[in-house]
Amino acid sequence: MTKGKKSVSAPVLYFPHGGGPLPLMGDAGHEKMVGFLRRMASILGRPDAILVVSAHWEELKPMVTSGKNPSLIYDYNGFPEETYQIEYPAPGNPILAEKIVSLIKAGDQTAWRHSQESS
């Protein structure tokens, strides 16, 4: 996060969401989680970037989405058709993606940039 011209470390949040798109569908079993995330947004402020790591995307090597306008990856199945129409036009950050790839490589891992743009 940036405060003025000074860069500060932001907190790391981890939460197992479960249920694919159910939190977006108003599912009663996810009300507490949705409430928690809404409170966190007002407490933490607006970050410069958000890094999402998915355990649902299996590749032989780590993949880093690096496009300027990445499309949403629907890493779930068996839900109502309207859940596959959900859009989240979050901007990508190719410079940050390249830095992440460099850090992975520095740890003796091989990473591939995956530029998946939305149409």
KAUR-V107771 format. One record per residue. N is the residue number from 1. PHI is phi as a letter, one per 40 degrees, with the letter a starting at -180 (NA if undefined). PSI is psi in whole degrees, -180 to 180 (* if undefined). D_LAST is the distance of its C-alpha to the last C-alpha in whole Angstrom. Layout:
n: [N | N]
phi: [PHI | PHI]
psi: [PSI | PSI]
d_last: [D_LAST | D_LAST]
This chain:
n: [1 | 2 | 3 | 4 | 5 | 6 | 7 | 8 | 9 | 10 | 11 | 12 | 13 | 14 | 15 | 16 | 17 | 18 | 19 | 20 | 21 | 22 | 23 | 24 | 25 | 26 | 27 | 28 | 29 | 30 | 31 | 32 | 33 | 34 | 35 | 36 | 37 | 38 | 39 | 40 | 41 | 42 | 43 | 44 | 45 | 46 | 47 | 48 | 49 | 50 | 51 | 52 | 53 | 54 | 55 | 56 | 57 | 58 | 59 | 60 | 61 | 62 | 63 | 64 | 65 | 66 | 67 | 68 | 69 | 70 | 71 | 72 | 73 | 74 | 75 | 76 | 77 | 78 | 79 | 80 | 81 | 82 | 83 | 84 | 85 | 86 | 87 | 88 | 89 | 90 | 91 | 92 | 93 | 94 | 95 | 96 | 97 | 98 | 99 | 100 | 101 | 102 | 103 | 104 | 105 | 106 | 107 | 108 | 109 | 110 | 111 | 112 | 113 | 114 | 115 | 116 | 117 | 118 | 119]
phi: [NA | b | b | g | b | c | c | b | c | c | c | b | b | b | a | c | c | g | g | f | c | d | c | c | c | g | c | c | c | b | c | c | c | c | c | d | c | c | c | c | c | c | c | c | g | c | c | c | a | b | b | b | b | b | c | c | b | b | b | c | b | d | b | b | c | b | c | c | b | c | c | c | c | c | c | a | a | g | b | d | d | c | c | c | b | c | b | a | c | c | c | c | b | d | c | c | d | c | c | c | d | c | c | c | c | c | c | g | b | b | b | b | c | b | c | b | c | c | c]
psi: [151 | 127 | 109 | -125 | 1 | 132 | 131 | 153 | 139 | 155 | 155 | 131 | 132 | 132 | 133 | 112 | -42 | 154 | 17 | -120 | 5 | -39 | -32 | -14 | 5 | 23 | 129 | -33 | -9 | 8 | -42 | -42 | -45 | -43 | -42 | -47 | -37 | -41 | -40 | -38 | -41 | -26 | -45 | -25 | -173 | 119 | 161 | -30 | 158 | 127 | 122 | 129 | 122 | 131 | -1 | -5 | 105 | 122 | 162 | -29 | 152 | 139 | 136 | 118 | 126 | 9 | 160 | -29 | 71 | 145 | 161 | 135 | 118 | 90 | 42 | 166 | 163 | 15 | 167 | 149 | -37 | -21 | -15 | 4 | -3 | 135 | 146 | 88 | 59 | 137 | 144 | 173 | 85 | -33 | -45 | -40 | -43 | -37 | -41 | -43 | -43 | -41 | -39 | -45 | -37 | -24 | 24 | 32 | 156 | 131 | 150 | 139 | 137 | 102 | 92 | 106 | 146 | 155 | *]
d_last: [29 | 31 | 34 | 35 | 35 | 36 | 33 | 34 | 33 | 32 | 33 | 31 | 30 | 30 | 30 | 29 | 27 | 28 | 27 | 23 | 21 | 25 | 25 | 23 | 24 | 28 | 29 | 33 | 33 | 31 | 32 | 34 | 31 | 29 | 32 | 32 | 29 | 29 | 33 | 31 | 29 | 32 | 34 | 32 | 30 | 27 | 26 | 24 | 22 | 22 | 22 | 21 | 23 | 22 | 25 | 23 | 21 | 24 | 24 | 27 | 26 | 24 | 20 | 19 | 15 | 15 | 12 | 12 | 9 | 9 | 8 | 11 | 13 | 15 | 18 | 20 | 22 | 24 | 23 | 22 | 19 | 18 | 18 | 15 | 13 | 14 | 11 | 13 | 11 | 13 | 13 | 14 | 17 | 17 | 21 | 22 | 20 | 22 | 25 | 25 | 24 | 28 | 29 | 29 | 30 | 33 | 34 | 34 | 31 | 28 | 25 | 22 | 19 | 15 | 12 | 9 | 6 | 4 | 0]
